[in-house]
């Protein structure tokens, strides 16, 4: 299974469409939140429909900039994996919308306890799957994926603790735009997609092993389909 992961679109669906057209060969699209910037349910539905037009399944969580009505819209569209799990073949996908409370007081902030509860609900739904993919919007705290430009770590301790405890085979997240990249927790790869509006995304390949890499179509032209990426890791 070859999966394309995006986060922090903030309405830049045209760039996501460009990535999908370039990649061509994929089986599933994952969206790790912030599909809009305080958008409307109609704007969110338009974004999801445009991604679905490429003919592959789409699974998504809402981000901290996607207000609560947008979470409900994702559920209505049948693509939400917040607090729930979806099995596709022998791979289970589950996730958590929103992000921890911040000084910015963004529209979709939840407690660390709520993040843990939602992650556990999703995990239980896919516990029997051979491979498990965790999709929180928030990056795990105290990693390379939650560090702001000034060096401060602002990710979710609940996301980090959950990965340490449950060890999902791969985790795709976003939220902290400047912390795009790859890290490892408990021997498992975790990728921050980076903002999709800048052409950043993740490729996750699941076969007999799990491999992930960060890619870009805007700043790194060599990372087109079939090309290597410097930010790469395998399970």
C-alpha positions in Angstrom: 0.0 0.0 0.0 1.3 3.4 -1.0 -0.1 6.3 1.0 0.2 10.1 0.5 0.0 12.2 3.6 -0.8 15.9 3.8 -1.3 18.3 6.7 -1.9 22.1 7.1 -3.5 22.7 3.7 -5.1 25.9 5.0 -7.2 26.0 1.8 -4.4 25.3 -0.7 -6.2 22.5 -2.4 -4.8 23.4 -5.8 -1.2 22.5 -4.6 -2.5 19.2 -3.2 -4.1 18.4 -6.5 -0.8 19.2 -8.2 1.0 16.7 -5.9 -1.6 14.0 -6.6 -1.3 14.5 -10.3 2.4 14.2 -10.2 2.5 11.2 -7.9 -0.1 9.3 -9.9 0.5 6.0 -8.2 -1.0 5.8 -4.7 -3.7 3.8 -2.9 -4.9 6.2 -0.2 -4.8 9.9 0.8 -4.4 10.9 4.5 -5.1 14.4 5.7 -3.7 15.3 9.1 -5.8 18.4 9.8 -5.9 22.1 9.3 -7.7 21.6 6.0 -9.0 25.2 6.3 -8.1 28.3 8.2 -11.3 28.8 10.3 -13.3 27.8 7.2 -16.8 26.7 6.7 -18.3 23.2 6.3 -18.9 24.0 2.6 -15.2 24.9 2.1 -14.1 21.7 3.8 -16.5 19.6 1.7 -15.2 21.2 -1.5 -11.6 20.3 -0.4 -12.4 16.7 0.3 -14.4 16.3 -2.9 -11.5 17.6 -4.9 -9.1 15.1 -3.4 -11.6 12.3 -3.8 -11.9 13.1 -7.5 -8.6 11.4 -7.9 -10.4 8.1 -7.3 -8.7 6.9 -4.1 -10.0 6.7 -0.5 -9.5 9.7 1.7 -9.2 9.6 5.5 -8.9 12.8 7.6 -8.8 14.4 11.0 -9.5 18.1 11.7 -6.8 20.5 12.9 -6.9 23.2 15.5 -7.8 25.7 12.8 -10.8 23.6 11.7 -13.8 24.6 13.8 -16.0 22.0 15.4 -18.7 22.0 12.7 -16.0 20.9 10.3 -15.3 17.8 12.4 -18.9 16.9 12.1 -18.7 17.5 8.3 -15.8 15.1 8.1 -18.0 12.5 9.8 -20.9 13.2 7.5 -18.6 12.7 4.5 -17.5 9.4 5.8 -13.8 10.2 5.9 -13.2 11.0 9.6 -10.8 8.9 11.7 -11.0 11.0 14.8 -11.6 8.7 17.8 -12.3 5.8 15.3 -10.5 3.3 13.3 -10.8 2.2 9.6 -9.4 -1.0 8.2 -8.2 -1.2 4.7 -6.8 -4.6 3.9 -4.5 -5.5 6.8 -3.8 -1.8 7.7 -5.7 0.0 10.4 -5.9 3.8 10.4 -7.0 5.9 13.4 -6.5 9.5 14.5 -7.1 12.5 16.7 -8.4 15.9 15.6 -7.5 19.2 17.2 -4.4 20.2 19.2 -3.5 21.0 22.8 -4.5 24.4 24.3 -2.2 27.3 23.3 -1.9 31.0 23.9 -3.4 31.6 20.4 -6.8 30.1 21.6 -7.5 28.5 18.2 -10.9 27.1 17.4 -10.3 23.4 18.0 -8.2 22.9 21.1 -8.6 20.0 23.4 -7.0 18.7 26.6 -4.1 16.2 26.7 -6.5 13.8 28.4 -9.0 14.1 25.6 -6.2 13.4 23.1 -5.3 10.2 25.0 -9.0 9.1 25.2 -9.6 9.7 21.4 -6.3 7.9 20.5 -7.2 4.9 22.7 -10.7 4.6 21.1 -9.2 4.6 17.6 -6.6 2.1 18.7 -9.1 -0.4 20.0 -11.0 -0.3 16.7 -7.9 -1.4 14.8 -6.1 -3.5 17.4 -6.4 -6.7 15.3 -4.8 -5.1 12.2 -1.3 -6.3 11.1 -0.2 -2.7 10.6 -1.4 0.4 12.5 -1.1 4.0 11.3 -1.8 6.8 13.8 -2.9 10.2 12.5 -3.0 13.0 15.1 -3.0 16.6 14.0 -0.6 17.6 16.8 3.1 16.7 16.7 4.5 14.7 19.6 6.2 16.8 22.3 10.0 17.0 22.8 10.9 15.7 19.3 12.3 17.2 16.1 8.7 17.6 15.0 7.3 20.1 17.5 10.2 22.6 17.8 9.4 26.2 16.9 11.9 28.5 15.3 13.1 29.8 18.7 13.7 26.2 19.8 10.7 25.8 22.1 8.9 22.4 22.0 5.1 23.0 21.8 3.8 19.6 20.8 1.4 17.2 22.6 2.7 15.1 25.5 -0.3 12.8 25.1 0.6 12.0 21.5 4.2 11.2 22.5 3.1 9.1 25.5 0.6 7.2 23.3 3.2 6.4 20.7 5.6 5.2 23.5 2.9 3.0 25.0 1.1 1.6 21.9 3.9 1.8 19.3 1.9 2.3 16.1 3.9 1.2 13.1 3.8 4.7 11.6 2.5 8.2 12.7 1.7 11.0 10.4 1.1 14.5 11.9 1.5 18.2 11.3 0.6 21.3 13.2 4.0 22.9 13.7 4.8 24.1 10.2 8.5 24.8 10.7 9.2 21.4 12.2 8.6 19.4 9.0 10.7 16.2 9.0 11.1 12.7 10.5 11.8 11.4 13.9 11.6 8.1 15.8 9.8 7.2 19.0 10.1 3.7 20.5 11.7 2.5 17.3 8.8 3.7 15.1 8.9 6.4 12.5 6.9 9.6 13.0 6.6 12.2 10.2 5.5 15.8 10.3 4.2 16.4 6.8 4.9 20.2 6.8 2.4 22.6 5.3 0.8 21.3 2.2 0.4 24.9 0.9 4.2 24.9 0.4 4.1 21.7 -1.5 5.2 19.4 1.4 3.9 15.9 1.9 4.8 12.4 3.1 4.9 9.1 1.3 4.2 6.1 3.4 4.7 2.6 1.9 3.6 -0.5 3.7 4.6 -3.9 2.4 6.6 -6.3 4.4 8.2 -3.3 6.0 7.0 0.2 6.7 8.8 3.1 5.0 8.2 6.9 5.2 9.8 9.9 3.5 9.2 13.6 3.4 8.8 15.1 -0.1 8.3 18.5 -1.7 7.3 19.6 -5.1 8.1 23.3 -4.5 11.6 23.5 -3.1 13.2 20.2 -4.0 12.5 19.2 -7.6 14.3 15.9 -7.3 11.6 14.5 -5.0 9.2 13.7 -7.8 7.8 10.2 -8.1 10.4 7.6 -7.9 13.2 9.9 -6.7 15.0 9.6 -3.3 14.5 12.0 -0.5 17.1 13.0 2.1 14.5 12.8 4.9 13.9 9.1 4.8 13.5 6.2 7.2 12.2 2.6 7.5 10.9 0.5 10.3 
